[in-house]
Amino acid sequence: MIKIIVVTHGDFGAYLIEAAEGIAGAQKEGLKNVSISPKMSLEIINEVISKAVEELGTQEGLIFMTDMPGGTPMNVSLSIAAKIENSAVICGINISMMISAFMNRKNMDLEKLVEKIVNDGKRSICEVKSLLKKQNI
C-alpha cells in the first residue's frame, strides 16, 4: 500500500483527512498528517516530516500531499522527497483528491496513483452554475 503524508498550513490537512475518511472509510495505517504553524522553524518542520517518513517507510511508495504550490509544506516535502526514489509531491489537495488517494492506494502503483489523484482533483474544480446552463437545467 502506498503511504501518504499530508502536510498543510494549520489544521487544514487534519480536517481534510477527517472529511475524506467520512466518505472513503477510516485509514488505519499508512497515513500521517503534519500541520505547519508559523511558530515552527524550518528545522523543526523538516524534523517532523522526516519523522513521519521514518515511521511510515517508503518501500511501496510515498506521496506527500500539500496544500499549495510554493508554500512551506511543499518546499520542505520536496526537499525530503528528492532523497526518496519511490515518492511524489502533489500540491493543491482537495477532498476529491484525498478520496481518490484513499480508495486507490492499495491497488495502484505510485505513478498511476499520482496521475489518478491529480486528474480527479482537476475534474472536481468547476463552476457548477455554468455547467447547469450548458445542460439546460
Secondary structure as the mmCIF struct_conf table of DSSP 4:
data_model
#
loop_
_struct_conf.conf_type_id
_struct_conf.id
_struct_conf.beg_label_comp_id
_struct_conf.beg_label_asym_id
_struct_conf.beg_label_seq_id
_struct_conf.end_label_comp_id
_struct_conf.end_label_asym_id
_struct_conf.end_label_seq_id
STRN STRN1 LYS A 3 HIS A 9
TURN_TY1_P TURN_TY1_P1 GLY A 10 ASP A 11
HELX_RH_AL_P HELX_RH_AL_P1 PHE A 12 ALA A 24
BEND BEND1 GLU A 29 GLY A 30
STRN STRN2 LEU A 31 ILE A 36
TURN_TY1_P TURN_TY1_P2 PRO A 38 LYS A 39
BEND BEND2 MET A 40 MET A 40
HELX_RH_AL_P HELX_RH_AL_P2 LEU A 42 LEU A 56
BEND BEND3 GLN A 59 GLU A 60
STRN STRN3 LEU A 62 THR A 66
BEND BEND4 ASP A 67 MET A 68
TURN_TY1_P TURN_TY1_P3 PRO A 69 GLY A 70
BEND BEND5 GLY A 71 GLY A 71
HELX_RH_AL_P HELX_RH_AL_P3 THR A 72 ALA A 81
TURN_TY1_P TURN_TY1_P4 ALA A 82 LYS A 83
TURN_TY1_P TURN_TY1_P5 GLU A 85 ASN A 86
STRN STRN4 SER A 87 CYS A 91
BEND BEND6 GLY A 92 GLY A 92
HELX_RH_AL_P HELX_RH_AL_P4 ILE A 95 ASN A 104
TURN_TY1_P TURN_TY1_P6 ARG A 105 ASN A 107
BEND BEND7 MET A 108 MET A 108
HELX_RH_AL_P HELX_RH_AL_P5 LEU A 110 ARG A 123
TURN_TY1_P TURN_TY1_P7 SER A 124 SER A 124
HELX_RH_AL_P HELX_RH_AL_P6 VAL A 128 LYS A 134
TURN_TY1_P TURN_TY1_P8 GLN A 135 ASN A 136
#
